[in-house]
Each structure stands twice: as C-alpha cells, then as structure tokens.
Amino acid sequence: MSIFDSMQINASGLSLERLKLDTISTNIANVNTTRTEDGEGPYLKKTVLFEESLKQVETSLIGQGTEKSFGVKPIEISENTENIVMEYDPTHPDANEEGYVQQSNVNMADEMVDMMTTLRTYDANVTAMNASKEMLSKALQITIG
C-alpha cells in the first residue's frame, strides 16, 4: 500500500459526493417540470448508483495478489420511473384528453434529506483527507528532524 492511498480513497469519495450533489441539484431544479426536452413526459428523478472500487494488490514475495478496497466509483445515473403523480388540470398545456397532467416524481423533502446526507458525507471525507495530510506532515517531520 502506498503512503498516498488514503488520500486517493478520500478523493474518490469526494468526487462521488460531488456527483451526487449535482444530481440532487438537478432533481430539485426540475421538481415542477412536466415536459422534458424530448417531449416524452415529466422529468424523472435521477439517482447515482455506485460501488466499491477494488484494486489488485500483491501481498507476498511469490506474487500472490488480493483485492483491496480503493474507494468508490460511480457506475450509473439511473432514472426512477415509479410514483409519477397525475394531477387534474385541464387548462395545462401538457394535459391529456381527460385533463390530467403527469407531474415529476421528485419529492422535495426526500431531496433535501439526501442533500444534507451528501453534504455530511462530503465533510467526513474532507476531515479524513485532512487527517491523512497531517499524518504525512508528521512523518516528514520525523524523518527530517
């Protein structure tokens, strides 16, 4: 394991949380969007899917390797097609023949909770990154002094 591995792991977490925050911001911005750019229905809530990032590491002199966790990586931004609300508004330009309009499935309360969780996770990654930097700084002082 390299001396900088912890910083790379924290950087992957910071990058993921930034992507999640961007996605949440997009969801909030489109909470009232009843027609997407392609004209195919309302805006659908997007969610970032991610997984553990594994790296092959040699653990012995005979070259045997094992997988170690090296942070996280996003794998997909998925659209949630559930919970689309139909609202009666016959005067709306996107209303169907019966007068119902498909509304976005973004729930503002859920998005705010997700945003707060994402910000706290980002803060935790920053704290861990600063602890790693402090440890590296102390190690340099020991070797120099």
Accessible surface in RSA format (square Angstrom, percent):
REM  Atomic radii and reference values for relative SASA: ProtOr
REM  Chains: A
REM  Algorithm: Lee & Richards
REM  Probe-radius: 1.40
REM  Slices: 20
REM RES _ NUM      All-atoms   Total-Side   Main-Chain    Non-polar    All polar
REM                ABS   REL    ABS   REL    ABS   REL    ABS   REL    ABS   REL
RES MET A   1   159.56  82.6  85.48  56.6  74.08 176.4  61.38  52.2  98.18 130.1
RES SER A   2    64.05  54.1  42.93  57.3  21.11  48.6  40.02  85.2  24.02  33.7
RES ILE A   3   106.32  60.5  84.56  63.0  21.76  52.4  93.87  67.6  12.44  33.8
RES PHE A   4   111.51  55.8 111.51  69.1   0.00   0.0 111.51  67.6   0.00   0.0
RES ASP A   5     6.87   4.8   6.87   6.8   0.00   0.0   1.43   3.4   5.45   5.4
RES SER A   6    48.05  40.6  42.95  57.3   5.11  11.8  38.99  83.0   9.06  12.7
RES MET A   7    39.36  20.4  38.19  25.3   1.17   2.8  36.59  31.1   2.77   3.7
RES GLN A   8   106.73  59.7  98.19  71.8   8.54  20.3  39.70  84.5  67.03  50.8
RES ILE A   9    50.27  28.6  48.39  36.1   1.87   4.5  48.46  34.9   1.81   4.9
RES ASN A  10    15.09  10.4  14.91  14.4   0.18   0.4   0.18   0.4  14.91  14.4
RES ALA A  11    45.51  41.8  41.02  63.3   4.49  10.2  42.04  59.2   3.47   9.2
RES SER A  12    27.12  22.9  17.96  24.0   9.16  21.1  24.46  52.1   2.66   3.7
RES GLY A  13     8.41  10.4   0.00   N/A   8.41  10.4   8.41  23.1   0.00   0.0
RES LEU A  14    30.38  16.9  29.38  21.0   1.00   2.5  29.75  20.9   0.63   1.7
RES SER A  15    50.86  43.0  48.51  64.7   2.35   5.4  22.64  48.2  28.22  39.5
RES LEU A  16     5.08   2.8   3.96   2.8   1.12   2.8   4.61   3.2   0.46   1.2
RES GLU A  17     8.15   4.7   7.52   5.7   0.63   1.5   0.10   0.2   8.05   6.6
RES ARG A  18   139.69  58.7 137.88  70.3   1.81   4.3  55.23  75.5  84.46  51.2
RES LEU A  19    47.63  26.5  47.02  33.6   0.61   1.5  47.63  33.5   0.00   0.0
RES LYS A  20    45.16  22.0  44.40  27.2   0.75   1.8  21.98  19.8  23.17  24.7
RES LEU A  21    51.12  28.5  51.12  36.6   0.00   0.0  51.12  35.9   0.00   0.0
RES ASP A  22    76.83  53.8  73.12  72.8   3.72   8.8  24.37  57.4  52.46  52.3
RES THR A  23    11.03   7.8   7.93   8.0   3.11   7.4   7.79  10.5   3.25   4.9
RES ILE A  24    13.04   7.4  13.04   9.7   0.00   0.0  13.04   9.4   0.00   0.0
RES SER A  25    57.46  48.6  50.30  67.1   7.15  16.5  34.16  72.7  23.30  32.6
RES THR A  26    59.72  42.5  54.94  55.7   4.78  11.4  33.34  44.8  26.38  39.9
RES ASN A  27     1.45   1.0   1.45   1.4   0.00   0.0   0.00   0.0   1.45   1.4
RES ILE A  28    44.93  25.6  41.01  30.6   3.92   9.4  41.01  29.5   3.92  10.6
RES ALA A  29    83.83  77.1  44.13  68.1  39.70  90.3  55.68  78.4  28.15  74.6
RES ASN A  30    36.74  25.3  36.68  35.4   0.06   0.2   0.06   0.2  36.68  35.4
RES VAL A  31    33.49  22.0  27.10  24.5   6.39  15.4  27.10  23.5   6.39  17.3
RES ASN A  32   122.39  84.4 106.27 102.7  16.12  38.8  33.10  79.7  89.29  86.3
RES THR A  33    38.02  27.0  30.89  31.3   7.13  17.0  24.72  33.2  13.30  20.1
RES THR A  34    20.33  14.5  13.10  13.3   7.23  17.2   4.53   6.1  15.80  23.9
RES ARG A  35   128.18  53.8 112.54  57.4  15.64  37.2  37.66  51.5  90.53  54.9
RES THR A  36    40.16  28.6  32.00  32.4   8.17  19.5  34.66  46.5   5.51   8.3
RES GLU A  37   188.35 108.1 144.75 109.5  43.60 103.8  69.53 134.5 118.82  97.0
RES ASP A  38   105.75  74.1  73.08  72.7  32.68  77.3  46.50 109.4  59.26  59.1
RES GLY A  39    42.74  52.7   0.00   N/A  42.74  52.7  16.55  45.4  26.19  58.7
RES GLU A  40   136.11  78.1 112.35  85.0  23.76  56.6  38.96  75.4  97.14  79.3
RES GLY A  41    24.52  30.2   0.00   N/A  24.52  30.2  17.01  46.7   7.51  16.8
RES PRO A  42     7.25   5.3   4.56   4.2   2.69   9.8   4.56   3.8   2.69  16.7
RES TYR A  43    14.87   6.9  14.87   8.5   0.00   0.0  14.87  11.2   0.00   0.0
RES LEU A  44    30.68  17.1  28.99  20.7   1.69   4.3  28.99  20.4   1.69   4.6
RES LYS A  45    32.65  15.9  32.65  20.0   0.00   0.0  22.91  20.6   9.74  10.4
RES LYS A  46    53.18  25.9  50.92  31.2   2.26   5.4  42.59  38.3  10.59  11.3
RES THR A  47    57.15  40.6  54.10  54.8   3.05   7.3  50.42  67.7   6.73  10.2
RES VAL A  48    11.21   7.4   1.23   1.1   9.98  24.1   1.23   1.1   9.98  27.1
RES LEU A  49    71.98  40.1  70.13  50.2   1.85   4.6  71.98  50.6   0.00   0.0
RES PHE A  50    93.57  46.8  70.17  43.5  23.40  60.9  70.17  42.5  23.40  67.0
RES GLU A  51    76.42  43.9  69.25  52.4   7.16  17.1  27.32  52.8  49.09  40.1
RES GLU A  52    93.87  53.9  78.59  59.5  15.28  36.4  29.80  57.6  64.07  52.3
RES SER A  53    25.21  21.3  25.21  33.6   0.00   0.0   1.92   4.1  23.30  32.6
RES LEU A  54    88.58  49.3  58.76  42.0  29.82  75.0  59.02  41.4  29.56  79.5
RES LYS A  55   103.75  50.6  99.66  61.1   4.09   9.7  65.15  58.6  38.60  41.1
RES GLN A  56   121.26  67.8  95.32  69.7  25.93  61.7  57.45 122.3  63.80  48.4
RES VAL A  57    27.78  18.3  24.38  22.1   3.40   8.2  27.78  24.1   0.00   0.0
RES GLU A  58   130.27  74.8 106.02  80.2  24.25  57.7  35.69  69.0  94.58  77.2
RES THR A  59    79.18  56.3  41.76  42.3  37.43  89.2  35.96  48.3  43.23  65.3
RES SER A  60    50.22  42.4  29.84  39.8  20.38  46.9  41.39  88.1   8.83  12.4
RES LEU A  61   189.62 105.6 155.22 111.0  34.40  86.5 158.72 111.5  30.90  83.1
RES ILE A  62   139.78  79.5 104.60  77.9  35.18  84.8 112.80  81.2  26.98  73.2
RES GLY A  63    40.69  50.2   0.00   N/A  40.69  50.2  17.73  48.6  22.97  51.4
RES GLN A  64   113.14  63.3 107.33  78.4   5.81  13.8  33.80  71.9  79.35  60.2
RES GLY A  65    35.05  43.2   0.00   N/A  35.05  43.2   2.66   7.3  32.39  72.5
RES THR A  66    53.43  38.0  47.76  48.4   5.67  13.5  26.03  35.0  27.40  41.4
RES GLU A  67   106.40  61.1  83.68  63.3  22.72  54.1  21.56  41.7  84.84  69.3
RES LYS A  68    86.05  42.0  82.91  50.9   3.14   7.5  32.28  29.1  53.77  57.3
RES SER A  69    52.26  44.2  40.27  53.7  11.99  27.6  27.10  57.7  25.16  35.2
RES PHE A  70    23.94  12.0  15.07   9.3   8.86  23.1  15.07   9.1   8.86  25.4
RES GLY A  71     9.43  11.6   0.00   N/A   9.43  11.6   7.27  20.0   2.15   4.8
RES VAL A  72    42.48  28.0  36.59  33.1   5.88  14.2  36.59  31.8   5.88  16.0
RES LYS A  73    91.12  44.5  90.79  55.7   0.33   0.8  41.16  37.1  49.96  53.2
RES PRO A  74    66.07  48.2  48.19  43.9  17.88  65.0  48.40  40.0  17.67 109.8
RES ILE A  75    95.12  54.1  58.48  43.6  36.64  88.3  66.05  47.6  29.07  78.9
RES GLU A  76    93.25  53.5  81.77  61.9  11.49  27.4  31.60  61.1  61.65  50.3
RES ILE A  77    82.44  46.9  56.93  42.4  25.51  61.5  56.93  41.0  25.51  69.2
RES SER A  78    29.22  24.7  26.35  35.2   2.87   6.6  18.04  38.4  11.17  15.7
RES GLU A  79    95.25  54.7  70.60  53.4  24.64  58.7  19.99  38.7  75.25  61.4
RES ASN A  80    51.55  35.5  43.95  42.5   7.60  18.3  16.06  38.7  35.49  34.3
RES THR A  81    94.80  67.4  77.63  78.7  17.18  40.9  48.02  64.5  46.78  70.7
RES GLU A  82   117.84  67.7 112.17  84.9   5.66  13.5  37.98  73.5  79.86  65.2
RES ASN A  83   119.18  82.2  95.71  92.5  23.47  56.5  33.57  80.8  85.61  82.8
RES ILE A  84    57.16  32.5  32.38  24.1  24.79  59.7  32.38  23.3  24.79  67.3
RES VAL A  85    85.34  56.2  81.29  73.6   4.05   9.8  85.34  74.2   0.00   0.0
RES MET A  86    89.09  46.1  65.84  43.6  23.25  55.3  62.29  53.0  26.80  35.5
RES GLU A  87    87.08  50.0  83.72  63.3   3.36   8.0  27.16  52.5  59.92  48.9
RES TYR A  88   134.64  62.9 111.83  63.6  22.81  59.4  76.76  57.7  57.87  71.3
RES ASP A  89    42.97  30.1  40.93  40.7   2.04   4.8   9.73  22.9  33.23  33.1
RES PRO A  90    76.72  55.9  53.19  48.5  23.52  85.5  53.38  44.1  23.33 145.0
RES THR A  91   122.45  87.1  92.00  93.3  30.45  72.6  80.80 108.5  41.65  63.0
RES HIS A  92    50.63  27.7  41.22  28.6   9.41  24.1  27.05  27.9  23.58  27.4
RES PRO A  93   115.02  83.8  76.37  69.6  38.65 140.5  89.11  73.6  25.91 161.1
RES ASP A  94    41.72  29.2  18.02  17.9  23.70  56.0  14.90  35.1  26.83  26.8
RES ALA A  95    27.72  25.5   3.97   6.1  23.75  54.0   3.97   5.6  23.75  62.9
RES ASN A  96    56.54  39.0  39.82  38.5  16.72  40.3  31.75  76.4  24.79  24.0
RES GLU A  97   168.18  96.6 125.80  95.2  42.38 100.9  71.86 139.0  96.32  78.6
RES GLU A  98   115.30  66.2  95.56  72.3  19.75  47.0  56.69 109.6  58.62  47.9
RES GLY A  99     5.35   6.6   0.00   N/A   5.35   6.6   5.15  14.1   0.20   0.4
RES TYR A 100    90.62  42.3  89.02  50.7   1.60   4.2  45.89  34.5  44.73  55.1
RES VAL A 101     0.60   0.4   0.57   0.5   0.04   0.1   0.60   0.5   0.00   0.0
RES GLN A 102    74.22  41.5  71.21  52.0   3.01   7.2  14.89  31.7  59.33  45.0
RES GLN A 103    32.86  18.4  32.86  24.0   0.00   0.0  11.61  24.7  21.24  16.1
RES SER A 104     8.81   7.4   0.00   0.0   8.81  20.3   0.00   0.0   8.81  12.3
RES ASN A 105    16.46  11.3   0.57   0.6  15.89  38.3   4.31  10.4  12.14  11.7
RES VAL A 106    12.86   8.5   0.00   0.0  12.86  31.0   0.13   0.1  12.73  34.5
RES ASN A 107    75.59  52.1  69.09  66.8   6.50  15.7  20.70  49.8  54.89  53.1
RES MET A 108    79.69  41.3  75.22  49.8   4.47  10.6  72.31  61.5   7.38   9.8
RES ALA A 109    66.30  61.0  56.49  87.2   9.82  22.3  63.37  89.2   2.94   7.8
RES ASP A 110    73.83  51.7  71.95  71.6   1.88   4.4  12.11  28.5  61.72  61.6
RES GLU A 111     0.59   0.3   0.59   0.4   0.00   0.0   0.00   0.0   0.59   0.5
RES MET A 112    81.69  42.3  81.69  54.1   0.00   0.0  74.99  63.8   6.70   8.9
RES VAL A 113    88.62  58.3  88.61  80.2   0.01   0.0  88.62  77.0   0.00   0.0
RES ASP A 114    56.56  39.6  54.57  54.3   1.99   4.7  10.62  25.0  45.95  45.8
RES MET A 115    43.78  22.7  43.78  29.0   0.00   0.0  23.27  19.8  20.51  27.2
RES MET A 116   107.27  55.6 107.00  70.8   0.27   0.6  76.35  64.9  30.92  41.0
RES THR A 117    79.24  56.4  74.26  75.3   4.98  11.9  60.10  80.7  19.13  28.9
RES THR A 118     3.65   2.6   3.46   3.5   0.19   0.5   1.21   1.6   2.44   3.7
RES LEU A 119    66.75  37.2  66.64  47.7   0.11   0.3  66.64  46.8   0.11   0.3
RES ARG A 120   151.64  63.7 146.78  74.8   4.86  11.6  63.98  87.4  87.66  53.1
RES THR A 121    51.43  36.6  46.99  47.6   4.44  10.6  34.88  46.8  16.56  25.0
RES TYR A 122    82.47  38.5  82.47  46.9   0.00   0.0  41.81  31.4  40.66  50.1
RES ASP A 123    72.77  51.0  70.94  70.6   1.83   4.3  24.53  57.7  48.24  48.1
RES ALA A 124    60.61  55.7  48.88  75.4  11.74  26.7  55.56  78.2   5.05  13.4
RES ASN A 125    25.78  17.8  24.07  23.3   1.71   4.1   2.06   5.0  23.72  22.9
RES VAL A 126    55.38  36.4  54.96  49.8   0.42   1.0  55.38  48.1   0.00   0.0
RES THR A 127    91.95  65.4  88.93  90.2   3.02   7.2  66.03  88.7  25.92  39.2
RES ALA A 128    41.98  38.6  34.15  52.7   7.83  17.8  40.13  56.5   1.85   4.9
RES MET A 129    33.37  17.3  33.37  22.1   0.00   0.0  30.93  26.3   2.44   3.2
RES ASN A 130    72.60  50.1  68.31  66.0   4.30  10.3  25.09  60.4  47.51  45.9
RES ALA A 131    52.35  48.1  43.89  67.7   8.46  19.2  51.51  72.5   0.84   2.2
RES SER A 132    10.86   9.2   9.22  12.3   1.64   3.8   2.01   4.3   8.85  12.4
RES LYS A 133   105.30  51.4  99.85  61.3   5.45  13.0  53.67  48.3  51.63  55.0
RES GLU A 134    93.17  53.5  90.50  68.5   2.67   6.4  40.40  78.1  52.77  43.1
RES MET A 135   134.45  69.6 127.54  84.4   6.90  16.4  99.81  84.9  34.64  45.9
RES LEU A 136    29.78  16.6  28.97  20.7   0.81   2.0  29.24  20.5   0.54   1.5
RES SER A 137    46.91  39.6  42.55  56.8   4.36  10.0  21.86  46.5  25.05  35.1
RES LYS A 138   106.31  51.9 105.84  64.9   0.47   1.1  59.84  53.9  46.47  49.5
RES ALA A 139    40.35  37.1  36.86  56.9   3.50   8.0  39.61  55.8   0.74   2.0
RES LEU A 140   111.11  61.9 110.95  79.4   0.16   0.4 111.11  78.0   0.00   0.0
RES GLN A 141   107.00  59.8  97.37  71.2   9.62  22.9  42.08  89.6  64.92  49.2
RES ILE A 142   138.28  78.7 117.89  87.8  20.39  49.2 125.40  90.3  12.88  35.0
RES THR A 143   109.45  77.8  73.57  74.6  35.87  85.5  75.18 101.0  34.27  51.8
RES ILE A 144   144.18  82.0 114.93  85.6  29.26  70.5 120.16  86.5  24.02  65.2
RES GLY A 145    97.11 119.8   0.00   N/A  97.11 119.8  56.16 154.1  40.95  91.7
END  Absolute sums over single chains surface
CHAIN  1 A     9831.7       8119.1       1712.6       5682.9       4148.7
END  Absolute sums over all chains
TOTAL          9831.7       8119.1       1712.6       5682.9       4148.7
